Amino acid sequence: MRLSTGDPRLRAAAYQAAALAAVILLGWYLVSNTLANLEARRIASGFAFLGREAGFEIGETSLIAYGAADTYLRALAVGLANTFRVALIGIVAATALGALIGLARLSRNWLVAKLAAAYVEFVRNVPLLVQLFFWYAVITENLPGPREAVEPLPGVFLANRGIFFPVPAWSAVHGWMLAATALGAGAALAHARWARRRQARTGRRPPVLAGAAALLVLPPALAWLAGGAPTRFSVPALAGFNFAGGAHLSPEFAALTAGLIVYTASFIAEIVRAGVLAIDRGQFEAAYALGLRRGLAMRLVVLPQALRAIVPPVTSQYLNLIKNSSLAVAIGYPDLVSIANTTINQTGQAIEGIAIIMAVYLTISLVISALMNWYNARIALKER
Amino acid sequence: MRTLLIATAASLVLAAAPDRAAAQTTLAAVKAKGYVQCGVNTGLAGFSQPDSRGEWRGIDVDLCRAVAAAVFGDAAKVRYTPLTAQQRFTALQSGEIDILSRNTTWTAARDSSLGFNFAGVIYYDGQGFMVPGKLGVKSAKALNGATVCVQPGTTTELNLADYFRANGMTFKPVVIEKLEEVLNAYFAGRCDVYTTDVSGLVAVRASRAPNPADHVILPEVISKEPLGPVVRHGDDQWFDIVKWTLFALLEAEELGLSSKNIEQNAASTSPSIQRFVGASGDIGKMLGLGNRWAFNVVKLVGNYGEMFDANLKPLGFDRGINDLWTKGGLMYAPPIR
């Protein structure tokens, strides 16, 4: 083979090599220049600060134990856990609420459809930050202080310090009840699968709902009785400045989660509606012709097809929700960005702090995309 | 969000700009653009706050005006960048501002690893606690279990944790960056306690509380908070200018020179005053300024006592330890000679 500059393959390779070299050179220039400038101004650099004592307290540490004597690394981990807590609850609830509103907007009931439309148009056209301030103000400005807390149900208190509610005092029996529930759920799934096979074989569908309900409720109830039926509850009670005992949702958490759910649900609603409308009317008509009611036609025929159109855009909504959770800074919820900001300010190491924030969000987003792509591939049209 | 923007911008500036400190001194840059870019608080009465006409007022603002008077002979050649506690350091590191004059506590870490120099102390402060009077709390030792509103990225946040740890008490922090939002949270009752420097508590109580009499500042002062102007490492000339401008404000009060009488007293035969107004010696030239730099500072801005009386006294501040050393306070300027 003769090499010449006229060879298009060689030329292409040379151009690509040159482009790659330029990118690497630019990256090297940025990094080395940054380090030189930091050195010239004697600003500390590197990640050694992660091992130092943080010295500040964090308001919400429900998932990871933390105190002011712990390290910056642990403080950031607490922030990350708080971000996950909001993101997980937000994604599940926004999906449920969004699907409900989206289907409601397609309802034949005029009032239901118009209410859903009004919800979507109002919520998605007001900036999220404003909505977060609104929810936070609703909780902190309208609810009374802990000493005058509202008690809508016995043991449940609403105050500007959050929502306090009783939870069963933990005992070994509750562990057994959890195990029994898992067992029951497994049995209920097996039962449903048996029913499906039976329907495929005989054309008759045995009743599933009652059996499933019994399998879900009875085993934990039996475990509870067998364990001596403990009824002790940890009930919140006013102690000093605040309530002690029971469980507690802070106003910051409640405002952030409510804001994210309501806002993201409005977008998911539109995606669900669009997905359903994308399915040919003929699919409904064919389902009706087979004798399916509207609800069944939706669930068995239309939604499975609509999912293919719904999943990709919903994935980006999930990613948006996680990224939007960084607005927590504004209302004082200690998420990753909030803790990282404090860390940056206490240590002065802005570049490292921003790098950590970016790396974490990038990782979370890529993992969620990968999961959703896998799910999308699973439900995609199988072409045979 | 702005913090992030500034921090990201700072990263980019640090990454992309060739070392500017070496290329041009801060003084030359300030003279070239024609004004001093000064980072101030977003709104703390007595220290830096815009008045009803949008003019910035306060002793931190006056320090910036004094530097402008020393450099340009015109106290109005200042532009202000209002900064939150979290934005202030990146703004200074990145060169967005020339001086940070924003009730900032002088600490070892900030002086070293953040790459700053503190040009002295403009107000000796200490951290305190404010609670609603109706809680009936008389001492900070009785705050066990309280919910405390605090701004992030401050020494306040660290002292708070230290104090409760040292006394074996627990607390719940509510950490909000914007002063307006954190005060809203406190006044709405989200927190039992608001903590910051006592000066901040006095200012907030006087200027923001719906009814100032409803709020009590507890007697404990839990920390030393020397507040002062800050400049970047690496430019000793600019550091000297800011430092000696602050000293000139103190020295003028000690010499009895004020904005009202400095014209008449300029003819005084006292050697100290002669040196101060630039009639003898060339201190100004040594600093890289005109010889009437200190005269201009006092003529256009006033002495430290005048600044205090105009900005802090109306809010109920007492001179206390911020009086001159000759009157039992801590304010002491090295000799200008």
Contacts between the chains, C-beta under 8 A, distances in Angstrom:
chain1	res1	chain2	res2	distance
A	30	B	15	4.5
A	30	B	16	6.9
A	31	B	15	7.7
A	33	B	15	6.1
A	33	B	16	7.1
A	33	B	18	7.3
A	34	B	11	7.5
A	34	B	14	5.2
A	34	B	15	4.4
A	36	B	19	6.8
A	37	B	14	4.9
A	37	B	15	7.8
A	37	B	17	7.1
A	37	B	19	5.6
A	38	B	14	6.5
A	40	B	19	5.1
A	40	B	21	6.3
A	40	B	22	7.0
A	40	B	234	6.5
A	41	B	21	6.8
A	41	B	93	7.1
A	41	B	115	4.5
A	41	B	232	6.4
A	41	B	233	5.3
A	41	B	234	5.5
A	42	B	112	7.8
A	42	B	115	5.3
A	42	B	233	5.0
A	42	B	234	7.2
A	43	B	93	6.3
A	43	B	113	7.2
A	43	B	114	6.6
A	43	B	115	3.8
A	43	B	233	7.7
A	44	B	113	3.9
A	44	B	114	7.7
A	44	B	115	7.9
A	55	B	158	4.6
A	55	B	161	5.8
A	55	B	162	7.1
A	56	B	152	7.8
A	56	B	157	4.8
A	56	B	158	5.8
A	56	B	160	7.9
A	56	B	161	5.4
A	56	B	173	7.6
A	57	B	157	8.0
A	57	B	160	7.3
A	57	B	161	4.8
A	57	B	164	7.7
A	57	B	171	6.9
A	57	B	173	4.8
A	58	B	173	7.0
A	58	B	175	8.0
A	59	B	172	5.6
A	59	B	173	4.9
A	59	B	174	5.9
A	59	B	175	6.5
A	67	B	165	7.9
A	68	B	161	3.7
A	68	B	162	7.4
A	68	B	165	5.9
A	69	B	165	7.3
A	137	B	184	7.9
A	137	B	188	7.9
A	140	B	184	7.8
A	140	B	185	6.1
A	140	B	188	4.5
A	140	B	189	7.3
A	140	B	190	4.5
A	141	B	188	4.9
A	144	B	189	7.8
A	145	B	189	4.7
A	160	B	188	6.4
A	160	B	189	5.1
A	160	B	190	5.4
A	161	B	147	6.4
A	161	B	190	7.2
A	239	B	145	7.1
A	240	B	144	6.7
A	240	B	145	4.4
A	240	B	146	7.7
A	241	B	135	7.8
A	241	B	143	7.8
A	241	B	145	5.0
A	241	B	146	4.5
A	241	B	147	6.5
A	241	B	192	4.9
A	242	B	145	5.9
A	242	B	146	7.6
A	242	B	147	6.3
A	242	B	172	7.3
A	242	B	192	7.9
A	244	B	145	7.8
A	251	B	190	6.5
A	252	B	174	7.3
A	327	B	1	7.8
A	329	B	1	7.4
A	329	B	3	7.9
A	329	B	177	6.2
A	330	B	1	7.9
A	330	B	176	7.8
A	330	B	177	7.6
A	330	B	178	7.4
A	330	B	181	7.0
A	331	B	176	7.0
A	331	B	181	7.4
A	332	B	174	5.3
A	332	B	175	5.4
A	332	B	176	3.9
A	332	B	181	7.5
A	332	B	182	7.6
A	332	B	185	7.0
A	334	B	175	6.5
A	337	B	4	7.5
A	338	B	152	7.1
A	338	B	175	7.0
A	341	B	3	5.6
A	341	B	4	7.7
A	341	B	86	5.5
A	341	B	152	6.5
A	341	B	153	6.7
A	341	B	177	7.3
A	342	B	86	7.6
A	342	B	152	4.4
A	342	B	153	5.2
A	342	B	157	7.2
A	342	B	175	7.2
A	344	B	3	7.9
A	344	B	7	6.3
A	344	B	86	7.5
A	344	B	90	7.5
A	344	B	153	7.6
A	345	B	85	7.0
A	345	B	86	4.9
A	345	B	89	6.4
A	345	B	152	6.8
A	345	B	153	2.8
A	345	B	154	7.9
A	346	B	109	7.9
A	346	B	153	6.2
A	346	B	157	8.0
A	346	B	158	7.1
A	347	B	109	7.8
A	347	B	113	7.3
A	348	B	89	5.7
A	348	B	93	7.3
A	348	B	109	7.6
A	348	B	110	7.2
A	348	B	113	5.9
A	348	B	114	3.5
A	348	B	115	7.1
A	350	B	7	4.3
A	350	B	10	5.6
A	350	B	11	6.3
A	350	B	89	7.9
A	350	B	90	5.0
A	350	B	93	7.2
A	351	B	10	7.9
A	351	B	11	4.8
A	351	B	14	7.0
A	353	B	7	7.1
A	354	B	4	7.2
A	354	B	7	5.3
A	354	B	8	6.0
A	354	B	11	5.9
A	357	B	4	7.9
